[in-house]
Amino acid sequence: MTDLINALRQVADIGGPVVMILMGVSVITLATVLFKLWQFAVAGVARHKALSDAVTAWDLGDRSGARAHLARSKSYLAPVIKMAFEGQPSDAHRLQAEVESRFARLETGFRFLDSVAQLAPLLGLFGTVLGMIEAFQALQVAGSQVDPSILAGGIWVALLTTAVGLVVAMPTALVLSWFEGRMDAERITGERALQTVLHPQGMAATQASDGMLAHA
C-alpha cells in the first residue's frame, strides 16, 4: 500500500495540477460506483423472483397466492405492485409515476458518471497541451544549446495527463454502460409487471365468459 501511495504521489508531482484533479475525480467516481452497487443490492435490483411469481399468480386469477408471493418479495417494486393489486386500470398513470420515481432514485449519479467519462479525456488533453507549451518554451530558452532530451522529457510528461485521463474515463464509461443496461432491463420488468397486474388474463377470461352467458 505504501508503494502504491508513493507511486501515485510521484505521478501527481510529475503530471502537475491536472493529474491531481483527475486523481481527485477518480476517487469521487470510485465512491459513486461503490455507492450505486450498494444501492442496487439493497433495492433488490435484478432480484424479482418472488415479484414475478406474484404477478404470474395474479395474471392467472390466484389473488391469495399472488399476495403471498408478494409478501416474500424484497424488490423495490413490491410496494408499487401492492398498490396495483388494490387499484384499478384507471390508476395506471399514477402507478407509472410511482415506478418512475423509484427508477429515478436508482439512476441518481448516472449524470455525474457520464460527465466524468466525457470530460476526463478532455481534461487530460488540456494538461497535455499545457505540458507541450512548457516543453517548447524550455526549447526556446535553450536556444542554440538544444538538448533533445529536454524536448523528449517535456513531451512524455505532457502525454502523462492524457494517459491518466483515459485511465479514469474508460472504466467509468464501462461501468456506466452496465448500470444503464441494468436499468433498461428494470424498466422492462416494471412495465410488464404493472401492465399484467392492471390487465390480467384471468380478468379478461372472466369478462369474456360473463359476456357469453349474458348473450346466452
Buried (B, 14 or more C-beta within 10 A) or exposed (E): EEEEEEEBEEBBEEBBEBBBBBBEBBEEBBEBBEEBEEBBEEBBBEBBBBBBBBBBBBBBBBEEBBBBBBEEBEBBBBEBBBBBBEBEEEBBEEBBEBBEEBBEEBBEBBEBBBEBBEBBBEBBBBBBBBBBEBBEEBBEEEEEEEEEEBBEEBBEBBBBBBBBBBBBBEBBBEBBEEBBEBBEEBEEBBEEBBBBBBEBEBBEEEEEEEEEEEEE
